[in-house]
Amino acid sequence: MKHLAAYLLLGLGGNTSPSASDITEVLESVGIEADSDRLEKLLSELKGKDLQELIAQGSAKLASVPSGGSGGAPAAAGGASGAGAAPAEEKEEEKEEEKEESDEDMGFGLFD
């Protein structure tokens, strides 16, 4: 990823076909050592390709990837009213226990 990031930075800066030495220079400027094998592989895969087209193709692929979150909500809301009350009571008890524990050590932890 660091090699690709350097490649993209150089592309944004106007260098349409960054060389291995260009990318290495960018990485070394921030204290990162370039891996020559990965760098050469990246350059061979990107050789002759337009950066803007690759970004557009990648964005189209990412748009089709599900971004989650919809599967868990119905299960949480679908419980019976009696079953939903029990977890809330347990959480309140846990909070009370945590408060008691914090008072015992008077604000000082084991590793403070």
Secondary structure as a PSIPRED ss2 file (coil, helix, strand):
# PSIPRED VFORMAT (PSIPRED V4.0)

   1 M C   1.000  0.000  0.000
   2 K H   0.000  1.000  0.000
   3 H H   0.000  1.000  0.000
   4 L H   0.000  1.000  0.000
   5 A H   0.000  1.000  0.000
   6 A H   0.000  1.000  0.000
   7 Y H   0.000  1.000  0.000
   8 L H   0.000  1.000  0.000
   9 L H   0.000  1.000  0.000
  10 L H   0.000  1.000  0.000
  11 G H   0.000  1.000  0.000
  12 L H   0.000  1.000  0.000
  13 G C   1.000  0.000  0.000
  14 G C   1.000  0.000  0.000
  15 N C   1.000  0.000  0.000
  16 T C   1.000  0.000  0.000
  17 S C   1.000  0.000  0.000
  18 P C   1.000  0.000  0.000
  19 S C   1.000  0.000  0.000
  20 A H   0.000  1.000  0.000
  21 S H   0.000  1.000  0.000
  22 D H   0.000  1.000  0.000
  23 I H   0.000  1.000  0.000
  24 T H   0.000  1.000  0.000
  25 E H   0.000  1.000  0.000
  26 V H   0.000  1.000  0.000
  27 L H   0.000  1.000  0.000
  28 E H   0.000  1.000  0.000
  29 S H   0.000  1.000  0.000
  30 V C   1.000  0.000  0.000
  31 G C   1.000  0.000  0.000
  32 I C   1.000  0.000  0.000
  33 E C   1.000  0.000  0.000
  34 A C   1.000  0.000  0.000
  35 D C   1.000  0.000  0.000
  36 S H   0.000  1.000  0.000
  37 D H   0.000  1.000  0.000
  38 R H   0.000  1.000  0.000
  39 L H   0.000  1.000  0.000
  40 E H   0.000  1.000  0.000
  41 K H   0.000  1.000  0.000
  42 L H   0.000  1.000  0.000
  43 L H   0.000  1.000  0.000
  44 S H   0.000  1.000  0.000
  45 E H   0.000  1.000  0.000
  46 L H   0.000  1.000  0.000
  47 K C   1.000  0.000  0.000
  48 G C   1.000  0.000  0.000
  49 K C   1.000  0.000  0.000
  50 D C   1.000  0.000  0.000
  51 L H   0.000  1.000  0.000
  52 Q H   0.000  1.000  0.000
  53 E H   0.000  1.000  0.000
  54 L H   0.000  1.000  0.000
  55 I H   0.000  1.000  0.000
  56 A H   0.000  1.000  0.000
  57 Q H   0.000  1.000  0.000
  58 G H   0.000  1.000  0.000
  59 S H   0.000  1.000  0.000
  60 A H   0.000  1.000  0.000
  61 K H   0.000  1.000  0.000
  62 L H   0.000  1.000  0.000
  63 A H   0.000  1.000  0.000
  64 S C   1.000  0.000  0.000
  65 V C   1.000  0.000  0.000
  66 P C   1.000  0.000  0.000
  67 S C   1.000  0.000  0.000
  68 G C   1.000  0.000  0.000
  69 G C   1.000  0.000  0.000
  70 S C   1.000  0.000  0.000
  71 G C   1.000  0.000  0.000
  72 G H   0.000  1.000  0.000
  73 A H   0.000  1.000  0.000
  74 P H   0.000  1.000  0.000
  75 A H   0.000  1.000  0.000
  76 A H   0.000  1.000  0.000
  77 A H   0.000  1.000  0.000
  78 G C   1.000  0.000  0.000
  79 G C   1.000  0.000  0.000
  80 A C   1.000  0.000  0.000
  81 S H   0.000  1.000  0.000
  82 G H   0.000  1.000  0.000
  83 A H   0.000  1.000  0.000
  84 G H   0.000  1.000  0.000
  85 A H   0.000  1.000  0.000
  86 A H   0.000  1.000  0.000
  87 P H   0.000  1.000  0.000
  88 A H   0.000  1.000  0.000
  89 E H   0.000  1.000  0.000
  90 E H   0.000  1.000  0.000
  91 K H   0.000  1.000  0.000
  92 E H   0.000  1.000  0.000
  93 E H   0.000  1.000  0.000
  94 E H   0.000  1.000  0.000
  95 K H   0.000  1.000  0.000
  96 E H   0.000  1.000  0.000
  97 E H   0.000  1.000  0.000
  98 E H   0.000  1.000  0.000
  99 K H   0.000  1.000  0.000
 100 E H   0.000  1.000  0.000
 101 E H   0.000  1.000  0.000
 102 S H   0.000  1.000  0.000
 103 D H   0.000  1.000  0.000
 104 E H   0.000  1.000  0.000
 105 D C   1.000  0.000  0.000
 106 M C   1.000  0.000  0.000
 107 G C   1.000  0.000  0.000
 108 F C   1.000  0.000  0.000
 109 G C   1.000  0.000  0.000
 110 L C   1.000  0.000  0.000
 111 F C   1.000  0.000  0.000
 112 D C   1.000  0.000  0.000
